């Protein structure tokens, strides 16, 4: 199978990164880690996701997983012209449990 990735340098990524940051903000407002993602196919956002570990009590519900799940069949049908844009807001300094030192 021949696969040639589109030249991502020709795509204006700023609106997609802003959309992912908006999802990150919504996650943070909900008490989650401020991480968001969008799935882009042919220049259109077809799915969005945000971190939901705490809400769903499920450690695999990362923003990118939720975005891919939200995209459903469109994610598969959109191959190979899809992009996953992932962003996070700065995390506050939180002492680590069981830290070193």
N, C-alpha and C positions, 0 to 999 in steps of 0.2 A: 504494500500500500504506500503510495507516495503521499508524503505530508510536508507541506511547505507552510510554515507559520507566517501569518501576515506580518508586515513590518509595523511593529507596535509604535515605532517612532513617528509614524504618520497619523496617530490617533491622539486627539486632545484628551488626556487622561484626567485633567483637573475636575470636570464636572462629576466624573465617576468617583474620584477620591473624595470629593466633597460629600457625595451621597453616602459613601461608606463612613465618613466621619459623622454624618448626621445619625446614622444607625448606632455608631459608637456612643454618641451623646445620649440617645434614647436608652441604650443599655445602662449607661452610668446613672441616669436618672431613676432607673428601675432598681438600682442597688447592685447591678452586675458589674463585672469588669467592663470598662468602656472600650469595647472592641466591636467593630462593625465590618460588614462585607457586602458587596454587590456582585452579581453575575451579569456580565455584559455580552450580548450576542449581536453582531452586526451594528454596533454603535448604540444599542438600546439596552437599558437596564431591564432585565427580565425577572430578576429575583433579588431579594434583600434578606439579610440576616444579621442578627446581633447575638452577642454572648447571652446565654440563658442557663448557665450552670446552676445557679442558686435557685432560680424560679422553678426549673424542671427537676432539680436535684439529680442532675445527670452530668457527669464530668466530660462526656464527649460532645455536649451541645455547644461547640465553639461557633463563633460567628460564621465562619466559612462553611461549616457543615450545615448550619441552619439555612444559609443562602442556597446551597446546592439542593437541599431538601425542598426548599420553597420553589425552586425552579422546575422541579418535577421532570416530566418528559422533555420539556424544552431544552434542558441542559444536555441531554443525550442527543436530541435531534439537531442541536446547534453545533455539534462537533464538525470540524475542528475550529470553528470561528468563535470560540467563547473565551472570555477572560474572567478571572476571578480577581476582583480588586478588594484588598484587605487593608484596613486602617485601624489604628488604636489611638486613643488619647493618652497623654502622659499619665502614668500611674503614680499615685502618691507613694512616698517612701514609707514602707510598712516593714517593721522588724520581722524577720523570718523566724518561724518557729524552728527550734532545734538548730539555730544558726551556729556558724563556726566562730571560734575566738573567744 
